[in-house]
Amino acid sequence: GRRSALPRAPSQVRDRAGMLPLAVMAPLVVATWFSYDVMAVVVPFLFQGTPELPRRGKHLDGFGPTDRAYIIINRLSSVLFVLHYAHHITHTPAVPTEAGSLSLLNTLVALPALFLAFDLLYWAWHRALHLGLAYPWVHKHHHRQVVPTRGIFDAINVHPVEFIVGEWLHLLAVMLVRPRAHAATAALFLVLMGVLTAANHTRLDVRLLQGAFSVRAHDLHHRVPNCNYGQYTMAWDRALGTYRGDDKGLAEEAGPQGGARVRVTAEATRCQRVSQSQTQWVRYETASASDWEWVWAQRAGHALDLERSAPAPGTHAACEW
């Protein structure tokens, strides 16, 4: 008799709801958990010989109980993310998996498209984390480290809400990009994501692809938080007006006309109002350091009381205007 339909390709008959085999899940769980320890060693090795960025600002010397708890929670959640990610790229019919389906479009075109799509999503998420209550309750924890040095462990020392959303934005990018990335391209994207995120939190002045990726840009964000919200590329910051290449001239640009009237105690020698918003950024300078450090401040009447610890325990300062 006549056949009613042609045989379907393997990529069309994959079960969307099927689980990953245990023989795949178990190694993925172990590999994901220990990938952080591997990256802590491999990333500095990959970029050995790269000049170091100068240290400007106060370094977070040790991890406290909250830091360690967040890192453990985030490592655990990353295991779930990788399992979800692997399931998506191997069980979604629209995602090509066969070696014969590799093409220029789903590899060399799709890979940079994934980075651009993710960074647009991340730019919006990261920008939102600097607004309103999101900063003091969520993102402020990550900005306690003004001078990242520990690579991947400084990178994942973030509030779990921030980490989980950021992780799954990678999967959303894979879902949105057209033409569809090949499964191998999506897997490579995940590996490169980990390497570049770790590099972003070292002192290594890594620059790739003519500066399309630059550790210097993200390092500046840790000191000057109202710029450079992208993770892997500054393309969207340049397009949306939030890019800053350096911190030169910052004092002239940031302060209110006529300068700020200052009231200080302890070691803080001067501070300056930066934004007119209800919740504001202030920066201060200490007698022992010439570099400006950025601190979070919450408006209280006509003064800004610094919530963050200054270089000396108990240091407190306020700006008035």
Residue, then its C-alpha position, 0 to 999 in steps of 0.5 A: g500500500r501507499r505510505s501516508a508520510l515520509p519517514r521523519a528525520p531523527s531531530q523531528v522525532r525526539d521526545r520533548a518531554g523525555m528525560l536525559p539518560l542517567a548515564v548523561m545526567a550523572p556526569l553532567v552533575v559532577a562536571t558542573w559542580f567541579s567546573y568551578d574549581v577547574m576554571a579557577v585554575v584553568v582561566p589564569f593558565l589560559f591567559q598567563g602572561t597577560p598584564e594585570l589591571p591596577r588595583r583601585g579601591k578596597h578589596l574584599d579580603g575574605f568570604g564571610p558566611t553569607d558569601r560562602a552560602y551564596i556560592i554553594i547555593n549558586r553552584l547547586s542551582s547551576v547544576l539544575f541549569v546545566l541539566h535544563y540547558a542540556h535537555h533543551i538542546t538535545h530534546t527540542p526538535a528545532v535544535p539541530t544535533e546531527a553532525g551532518s546538519l552543521s552549517l555556517l549559519n548555525t555555527l559561525v553566525a549563531l555563536p556571536a548572535l547568542f552573545l549579542a542576544f544574551d547581553l541585550l537581555y543581561w543589560a536590561w536585567h543588570r540595569a534593573l538590579h541597580l534601580g530602587l530596592a533591587y540594588p540594596w536587597v539583591h545586587k549590592h552583595h556583589h558590589r561589595q567586591v570593588v577589586p575582583t581577584r578570585g575569578i569565578f568565585d568572585a563572579i558567582n558571589v552574588h545573591p541567588v536571585e541574581f545568579i539564577v535569573g542570569e543563568w537562565l537568560h543564557l537559555l532564553a538567548v538560545m531559544l530566541v536566536r534565529p537561525r537556530a544554533h546547532a547543539a554543539t554551538a550552544a554547548l560551546f556558548l555555555v563553556l565560553m560563558g564560564v571562561l569569560t565570566a571568570a576572566n571578567h573577575t580577575r585582575l588580568d587585562v584580557r582583550l579578545l577580538q579587537g576589544a569586543f571582549s575586555v575585562r577592563a570594561h567590567d572591572l570599571h563597572h565594579r568601581v563605577p557602577n552606573c556604566n558598562y552593564g553588559q557581561y561579554t560585550m559592550a555593544w549594547d552599552r555603546a548603543l544605549g549610552t551607558y558605556r565608559g572606557d575609563d574613569k578619567g574626568l569622572a570627578e568633573e562629570a559626576g558632581p552637582q554644579g558648584g560642587a557638593r557641600v560635605r560633612v564628614t567624620a573619621e577617615a573619609t575626607r570628601c564625598q560627592r553626590v552623583s545622581q538626583s534619584q531617590t536612591q543615590w550613589v555617593r563616592y568618597e575618598t580617604a586620606s590614605a588613598s587617592d582613588w575614588e571608591w563608589v559606595w551605596a547610599q540611601r537618601a535620608g532627609h537632606a543627607l546621604d548616609l553611607e551604608r557600606s563600610a569605609p576602609a576603616p571599621g566604623t568610618h561614617a560620612a555623609c554628603e549634604w547639598 
